[in-house]
């Protein structure tokens, strides 16, 4: 009943915001489902999404409820006041208010609140014995500024006491065997930081994030997850804990905790519900402290994939299989960082990973350890470059070689020669599309006749978000609209066209999208294309010839996913250019 009453009050306040033109009804829809959220959390969401400014919310409370506006200059924070000795830091952080002063002569506590209509704050203060309370309206920034000032004199344990990252966790963190007793003792003393550091990772894994960003700023530490390719803020901590949190991740990844001036790279290995998870850790010094980015790698998800799971069209799948079962030649996968190249290559290798096939890989870094494959970690600082590893591979009787990335002339030339001497070579390039990879190889310094002879297939790919099956909506566009995009009458009749729900639902974290799939552009290098390469065709001319011969572009591949109701046009337009 209490929850229902709280929700009714929240709806009433939101209605007031709309009636007073603080936000429009359309913008309010961006909040999505409000069940489980209190009014303070909703106001924070509105500010984070840029729907409304915090000053506008403050002004609304001042004018509509006749409350006093908080002014930091007129009402300085008294860090030694009696109220702060009784009111926990974690509760103030949770409720976004500060007891900025207590006057003994008046027996009155003065608070600055982001949400001054939150009655729970007053009830809590009365429970602690503060009957006389004067409320001022503050912006979220004004409250956070004071909380960060208080954090300098608050213990780490108390700061983290009330933080809830939304998950229940079994402690199944796998510690390094050589962790010293001193380190274990230090971790035990800082239990809240240990718990918070693990919860951040576990929550990210459960939400399906690919990356975790821990970003220090002057007044806060921001935690963001990249989910389905989009970064989202999930938590803000006081700036006071940033050094302890970064040091904790450095210990977990065996990095030098005393070195704060230079970037460092490491790896964390943990088990979550008995499932192994690897995290690639990168630290970067910024003006406000060290930023930590962790790339989450789920080994089991790689090992369980098949080519059929990667979003290939049936005709493209046949081309891919023909190429990866060729006795020799080169298969290139191209696309920007985060486009799924590693997943595609590992899946192809897994299909060929049999006892009668010798596979060697040179990677920087080794993303996932695959049983049955000889994987080499490139270390340029000691001379173990891609080129050096490749030369060694050729003396190891390989059937298939994976070169993590072709970066320079030496690596490109050795890879091409390996492909021409009876080996199947997989590698990646950073180009925008398949035809550009040909000219890129030539620009690197490989002779055009060698490129034309060695390369069998080039696969360009991107990742696009899939529509949430729970809340997607039928597309409202007329038949003429789809015809304008190149769809035939038969396509329109057979197609299932949807758009994402802007408000989303609980299952898709209010985004309208859940999960991702790949779109592909596959260039098969046949005799006609080899002649064109030898004739010096540029990327555009190669593209025109390939399309004429039936190559489906990335954009066209995206439209096929739209036709099947897998994604919508907005997502295709966001990721791909026509």
C-alpha positions in Angstrom: 0.0 0.0 0.0 2.9 2.3 0.9 4.5 1.7 -2.5 1.2 2.5 -4.2 0.8 5.8 -2.3 4.4 6.7 -3.1 3.7 6.1 -6.8 0.5 8.1 -6.7 2.5 11.1 -5.2 5.2 10.7 -7.8 2.6 10.8 -10.6 1.0 13.9 -9.0 4.3 15.7 -8.9 5.1 14.8 -12.5 1.7 16.1 -13.5 2.5 19.4 -11.8 5.8 19.6 -13.8 3.9 19.1 -17.0 1.1 21.6 -16.0 3.7 24.2 -15.1 5.5 23.6 -18.5 8.7 22.5 -16.8 8.7 19.5 -19.1 6.5 18.5 -22.1 4.3 15.3 -22.1 6.5 14.1 -25.0 9.7 14.5 -23.0 8.2 12.9 -20.0 7.7 9.7 -22.0 11.5 9.4 -22.1 11.5 8.5 -18.4 9.7 5.3 -19.3 8.3 3.0 -16.6 8.4 4.8 -13.2 7.6 1.7 -11.1 10.3 1.1 -8.6 11.6 4.7 -8.8 11.0 7.5 -6.4 10.6 11.1 -7.4 14.2 12.0 -6.7 15.5 9.2 -9.0 13.1 10.4 -11.7 14.3 14.0 -11.4 17.9 12.7 -11.7 17.0 10.8 -14.8 15.5 13.8 -16.4 18.6 15.9 -15.7 21.0 13.1 -16.9 19.0 12.7 -20.2 19.1 16.5 -20.8 15.3 16.7 -20.7 15.3 19.5 -18.1 17.9 21.7 -16.5 18.5 21.5 -12.7 18.1 25.2 -12.3 14.6 25.0 -13.8 13.6 22.3 -11.3 14.9 24.3 -8.4 13.0 27.4 -9.6 9.8 25.3 -9.8 10.0 24.2 -6.2 10.8 27.7 -5.1 7.8 29.3 -6.9 5.2 26.6 -6.7 5.8 25.5 -3.1 7.0 28.9 -1.8 10.3 27.4 -0.5 13.6 29.2 0.1 16.3 28.9 -2.5 19.6 27.6 -1.3 22.5 30.0 -1.8 26.0 28.5 -1.1 27.5 31.9 -0.4 24.8 33.0 2.1 24.5 29.5 3.6 28.0 28.0 3.8 28.5 24.4 4.8 29.3 24.0 8.5 31.1 20.7 8.6 31.2 20.6 12.3 27.5 21.0 13.0 25.8 18.6 15.4 23.3 17.2 12.8 26.1 15.8 10.7 27.3 13.8 13.6 24.0 11.9 13.7 22.8 11.9 10.1 24.7 9.3 8.1 26.6 10.4 5.0 25.2 7.4 3.0 21.6 8.5 3.7 22.3 12.0 2.6 23.9 10.7 -0.6 21.0 8.4 -1.3 18.3 11.1 -0.7 20.4 14.0 -2.2 20.2 16.4 0.7 22.7 17.9 3.2 22.3 19.1 6.8 24.4 22.2 6.1 24.0 23.8 9.6 22.6 23.3 13.1 22.0 26.2 15.4 22.0 25.2 19.0 20.3 28.4 20.2 17.3 27.7 17.9 17.5 23.9 18.2 17.0 24.0 14.4 18.6 22.0 11.6 19.0 23.6 8.2 18.9 21.3 5.2 19.5 21.9 1.4 17.5 19.3 -0.6 17.4 18.5 -4.3 13.9 17.1 -3.8 12.4 19.2 -0.9 9.0 17.4 -1.1 10.5 14.1 0.0 8.7 13.5 3.3 11.0 10.6 4.2 13.8 13.0 4.9 11.8 14.9 7.5 10.6 11.7 9.1 14.2 10.4 9.3 15.3 13.6 10.9 12.5 13.6 13.4 13.3 9.9 14.3 16.9 11.2 15.1 15.4 13.8 17.4 15.5 16.9 15.1 11.9 18.3 15.5 12.7 21.7 14.1 13.8 21.6 10.4 14.1 24.4 7.9 14.2 23.2 4.2 16.0 25.0 1.4 15.8 24.1 -2.3 19.1 23.3 -3.9 20.2 22.1 -7.4 21.6 18.6 -7.7 25.1 20.1 -8.3 24.9 22.2 -5.2 24.0 19.2 -3.1 26.8 17.1 -4.7 29.3 19.8 -4.1 28.6 19.8 -0.4 28.6 16.0 -0.2 31.9 15.9 -1.9 33.2 18.4 0.6 32.0 16.2 3.4 33.5 13.1 1.8 37.0 14.3 2.6 36.3 13.8 6.3 34.1 10.7 5.9 35.5 7.1 6.0 35.4 5.0 2.8 33.3 2.5 4.6 30.6 5.1 5.4 30.6 6.5 1.9 30.0 3.1 0.4 27.7 1.9 3.1 24.5 2.9 1.3 25.5 2.3 -2.3 23.3 -0.3 -4.0 24.4 -1.3 -7.5 21.3 -3.4 -8.0 22.7 -7.0 -7.9 23.0 -9.9 -5.5 26.4 -11.3 -5.7 28.1 -14.5 -4.6 31.7 -13.9 -3.8 33.4 -16.1 -6.3 36.3 -13.8 -7.2 39.4 -15.9 -8.1 42.4 -14.5 -6.4 45.9 -14.7 -7.8 47.8 -17.6 -6.2 50.8 -15.4 -5.3 48.7 -12.7 -3.6 50.7 -11.8 -0.5 49.4 -11.9 3.1 50.0 -8.2 3.3 47.7 -7.6 0.3 45.0 -9.9 1.8 45.2 -8.0 5.1 44.9 -4.6 3.3 41.9 -5.8 1.3 40.2 -7.0 4.5 40.7 -3.6 6.1 39.1 -2.0 3.0 36.2 -4.4 2.6 33.7 -1.8 1.3 36.0 -0.9 -1.6 36.5 -4.6 -2.4 32.8 -5.1 -2.4 32.1 -2.0 -4.5 34.8 -2.9 -7.1 33.4 -6.4 -7.5 29.8 -5.2 -7.6 30.6 -2.8 -10.4 32.0 -5.7 -12.5 29.2 -8.1 -11.7 26.5 -5.6 -12.4 28.1 -4.8 -15.8 28.2 -8.5 -16.7 24.6 -9.0 -15.7 23.5 -6.0 -17.7 25.3 -7.3 -20.8 27.9 -4.5 -20.9 31.0 -4.8 -23.1 33.0 -2.1 -21.3 33.2 -0.4 -17.9 34.3 3.2 -17.7 35.4 4.6 -14.3 36.0 8.3 -14.8 37.3 10.7 -12.2 36.2 14.3 -12.3 36.8 17.2 -9.9 33.7 16.5 -7.8 32.7 13.0 -8.6 33.6 9.6 -10.0 31.3 8.5 -12.8 30.6 4.9 -13.6 29.5 4.2 -17.2 28.7 0.9 -19.0 28.7 0.4 -22.7 25.6 -1.7 -23.4 24.8 -2.6 -27.0 27.3 -0.1 -28.2 25.9 2.8 -26.2 27.5 4.3 -23.1 25.2 4.9 -20.1 25.8 6.4 -16.7 24.9 3.9 -14.0 26.4 5.4 -10.9 28.1 8.4 -9.4 30.4 8.2 -6.4 32.0 11.0 -4.4 35.4 12.1 -5.6 36.9 11.0 -2.3 36.9 7.3 -3.2 38.5 7.6 -6.6 42.1 6.7 -5.5 41.0 3.8 -3.4 38.8 2.4 -6.2 41.5 2.7 -8.9 44.1 1.2 -6.6 41.8 -1.7 -6.0 41.5 -2.4 -9.7 45.3 -2.1 -10.1 45.8 -4.7 -7.4 43.3 -7.0 -9.1 45.1 -6.7 -12.4 48.7 -6.8 -11.0 49.6 -3.3 -12.0 51.9 -0.9 -10.3 49.7 1.1 -7.8 52.5 3.6 -7.2 52.7 4.6 -10.9 50.1 7.3 -11.5 51.8 9.3 -14.3 51.8 6.7 -17.1 49.1 4.5 -18.7 49.1 0.9 -17.8 47.5 -2.3 -19.2 46.6 -5.4 -17.3 44.0 -8.2 -17.0 41.6 -9.3 -14.3 40.2 -12.8 -14.2 37.2 -13.6 -12.0 34.4 -16.2 -11.7 30.8 -15.1 -11.5 28.5 -17.9 -10.6 31.3 -20.3 -11.6 31.5 -18.7 -15.0 35.0 -17.4 -16.0 35.1 -13.8 -17.0 38.2 -12.0 -18.3 38.6 -8.2 -18.2 41.2 -6.2 -20.1 42.1 -3.3 -17.9 43.5 0.0 -19.2 44.4 3.0 -17.0 45.0 6.5 -18.2 46.2 9.5 -16.2 43.8 12.5 -16.5 43.9 15.9 -14.9 41.5 14.7 -12.1 43.1 11.3 -11.5 43.4 8.0 -13.4 40.6 6.8 -15.6 40.0 3.0 -15.8 38.4 1.2 -18.7 37.7 -2.5 -18.6 36.7 -4.5 -21.6 34.6 -7.5 -20.5 35.4 -10.8 -22.3 33.2 -13.8 -21.7 35.3 -16.7 -22.8 32.4 -19.2 -22.8 30.3 -17.0 -25.1 33.0 -17.1 -27.7 33.5 -20.8 -27.4 29.8 -21.6 -27.8 29.2 -19.5 -31.0 28.7 -20.8 -34.5 28.8 -18.9 -37.8 25.0 -19.3 -38.0 24.8 -17.2 -34.8 26.5 -14.1 -36.3 23.7 -12.7 -38.4 25.0 -13.9 -41.9 22.5 -14.1 -44.7 22.3 -17.7 -46.1 24.2 -16.8 -49.3 26.9 -14.9 -47.4 27.3 -17.9 -45.1 28.1 -20.1 -48.0 30.8 -17.6 -49.2 32.3 -17.5 -45.8 32.5 -21.2 -45.3 34.0 -21.7 -48.8 36.7 -19.2 -47.9 37.6 -20.6 -44.4 37.9 -24.1 -45.8 40.2 -23.0 -48.6 43.6 -24.8 -48.5 45.4 -21.5 -48.9 44.9 -17.7 -49.3 43.9 -14.8 -47.1 40.6 -13.9 -45.4 40.4 -10.3 -44.1 37.9 -9.0 -41.6 37.6 -5.2 -41.5 35.7 -2.7 -39.5 36.3 -0.1 -36.7 37.0 -1.0 -33.1 34.0 -2.7 -31.5 32.5 -4.0 -34.7 32.8 -7.7 -33.7 35.9 -8.6 -35.8 37.4 -10.8 -33.0 34.1 -12.7 -32.5 33.9 -13.5 -36.2 37.5 -14.6 -36.4 37.3 -16.7 -33.3 34.1 -18.4 -34.4 35.7 -19.2 -37.8 38.8 -20.6 -36.0 36.6 -22.7 -33.7 34.9 -24.3 -36.7 38.3 -25.3 -38.2 39.7 -26.3 -34.8 40.1 -30.0 -35.3 42.8 -32.5 -34.3 44.1 -32.7 -37.9 44.5 -28.9 -38.3 47.4 -26.9 -36.8 46.3 -23.4 -36.0 48.7 -20.6 -34.7 47.6 -17.1 -33.8 49.6 -13.9 -33.0 47.4 -11.5 -31.0 47.7 -8.2 -29.2 46.3 -9.0 -26.7 45.1 -12.6 -26.7 41.4 -12.0 -26.1 40.3 -15.5 -25.1 42.3 -18.7 -24.6 40.9 -21.3 -27.0 41.7 -25.0 -26.2 43.6 -26.7 -29.1 44.9 -23.5 -30.7 48.5 -22.2 -30.3 48.1 -18.6 -29.3 51.0 -16.1 -29.0 50.8 -12.8 -27.1 52.6 -10.1 -29.1 55.1 -8.1 -27.0 56.7 -5.4 -29.1 58.8 -4.1 -26.1 60.9 -7.3 -26.3 60.8 -7.6 -30.1 58.0 -10.2 -30.4 56.1 -8.3 -33.1 53.4 -9.6 -35.4 56.1 -10.0 -38.1 58.5 -11.9 -35.8 55.7 -14.2 -34.6 54.7 -14.8 -38.3 58.2 -15.8 -39.2 58.3 -18.3 -36.4 54.9 -19.7 -37.3 56.2 -20.6 -40.8 58.7 -22.9 -39.2 56.0 -24.5 -37.1 54.2 -26.4 -39.9 50.9 -24.4 -39.6 47.7 -25.0 -41.6 46.0 -21.8 -40.5 47.6 -18.6 -39.2 45.7 -15.7 -37.5 47.5 -12.4 -37.5 45.7 -10.1 -35.0 46.1 -7.0 -37.2 48.1 -6.0 -40.3 49.7 -2.7 -39.2 52.8 -2.3 -41.3 54.6 -3.3 -44.5 56.7 -6.1 -43.0 53.7 -7.9 -41.4 51.6 -7.4 -44.6 54.3 -8.9 -46.8 55.0 -11.9 -44.6 51.2 -12.6 -44.3 50.7 -12.4 -48.0 53.7 -14.7 -48.7 52.4 -17.2 -46.2 49.0 -17.1 -48.0 50.7 -17.8 -51.3 52.8 -20.7 -50.0 50.0 -23.0 -48.9 48.7 -21.5 -45.7 45.3 -20.1 -44.9 45.8 -16.7 -43.3 43.2 -14.8 -41.3 43.7 -11.1 -40.3 42.0 -7.8 -39.6 42.3 -4.3 -41.0 40.8 -1.0 -39.9 39.0 0.2 -43.0 35.5 1.4 -43.6 34.4 -1.2 -46.2 35.6 -4.2 -48.0 36.9 -2.7 -51.3 39.0 -0.1 -49.3 40.9 -3.0 -47.8 42.4 -3.8 -51.2 43.7 -0.3 -51.7 44.8 -0.2 -48.0 47.0 -3.3 -48.5 48.6 -1.7 -51.5 49.1 1.6 -49.7 50.9 -0.3 -46.9 53.4 -1.4 -49.5 52.3 -4.8 -50.8 52.5 -5.2 -54.6 49.1 -5.1 -56.3 49.7 -8.4 -58.0 50.4 -10.1 -54.7 47.3 -8.7 -53.1 45.1 -9.8 -56.0 46.6 -13.3 -55.9 46.6 -13.8 -52.2 43.3 -12.4 -51.0 40.3 -14.8 -51.3 37.6 -12.9 -49.4 37.2 -9.6 -47.5 34.4 -9.3 -44.9 33.4 -5.8 -43.6 31.0 -5.7 -40.7 29.3 -3.5 -38.2 27.1 -4.2 -35.1 23.6 -2.9 -34.9 21.2 -3.0 -32.0 18.2 -5.4 -32.3 14.7 -4.2 -31.4 13.3 -5.3 -28.1 10.8 -8.0 -28.8 8.8 -7.0 -25.8 8.0 -3.4 -26.7 8.8 -2.8 -30.4 6.0 -1.1 -32.4 4.8 -1.5 -36.0 6.3 1.0 -38.3 3.8 3.7 -39.2 5.3 4.6 -42.6 3.4 4.3 -45.9 4.2 1.9 -48.8 5.8 4.8 -50.8 8.3 5.4 -48.0 9.7 1.9 -48.2 9.7 2.0 -52.0 11.9 5.1 -51.8 14.4 3.0 -49.9 14.6 0.5 -52.7 12.2 -2.2 -51.4 10.1 -4.0 -54.0 6.3 -4.5 -53.7 7.1 -8.1 -52.8 9.5 -7.0 -50.1 6.9 -4.7 -48.6 4.3 -7.4 -48.7 6.5 -10.0 -47.1 8.3 -7.7 -44.7 7.7 -7.1 -41.0 8.6 -3.5 -40.4 8.9 -2.2 -36.8 10.3 0.8 -35.0 11.8 1.0 -31.5 9.7 2.2 -28.5 11.3 5.4 -27.4 10.2 4.8 -23.8 11.4 1.2 -23.8 10.5 -1.2 -21.1 12.2 -3.0 -18.1 13.5 -5.8 -20.3 15.5 -3.4 -22.5 16.6 -0.9 -19.9 14.2 1.7 -21.3 16.0 1.9 -24.7 13.7 0.1 -27.1 16.7 -2.2 -28.1 18.0 -5.4 -26.7 21.1 -7.2 -27.9 23.0 -6.7 -31.2 23.6 -8.5 -34.5 26.1 -8.0 -37.3 25.6 -6.7 -40.8 28.1 -7.7 -43.4 29.6 -6.7 -46.7 31.4 -9.6 -48.4 33.8 -9.2 -51.3 34.8 -12.4 -53.0 38.0 -11.8 -55.0 37.4 -13.7 -58.3 39.3 -13.6 -61.6 37.6 -10.4 -62.8 38.3 -8.5 -59.6 41.9 -9.7 -59.7 42.3 -8.2 -63.1 40.8 -5.0 -61.9 43.3 -4.9 -58.9 46.2 -5.4 -61.3 44.8 -2.7 -63.5 45.0 -0.2 -60.6 41.3 0.3 -59.9 40.7 2.6 -56.9 38.4 1.7 -54.0 35.3 3.3 -55.6 35.8 1.5 -58.9 36.3 -1.8 -57.1 33.1 -1.2 -55.1 31.1 -0.5 -58.3 32.4 -3.7 -59.9 31.7 -5.7 -56.8 28.2 -4.4 -56.5 27.6 -5.1 -60.2 28.7 -8.7 -59.5 26.2 -9.0 -56.6 28.0 -7.8 -53.5 25.5 -6.6 -50.9 26.7 -3.4 -49.2 26.6 -2.8 -45.4 23.6 -0.5 -45.8 21.7 -3.0 -48.0 22.5 -5.7 -45.4 21.1 -3.4 -42.7 17.9 -2.9 -44.7 17.4 -6.7 -44.9 17.4 -6.7 -41.1 14.8 -3.9 -41.1 12.6 -6.0 -43.5 12.8 -8.9 -41.1 11.8 -6.8 -38.1 15.2 -7.4 -36.4 16.1 -3.7 -36.2 14.7 -0.4 -37.4 15.7 2.2 -39.9 16.8 4.7 -37.2 19.4 2.2 -36.0 20.6 1.4 -39.5 20.9 5.2 -40.2 22.8 5.7 -37.0 25.4 3.0 -37.6 25.6 3.0 -41.4 25.7 5.5 -44.2 23.8 4.8 -47.4 
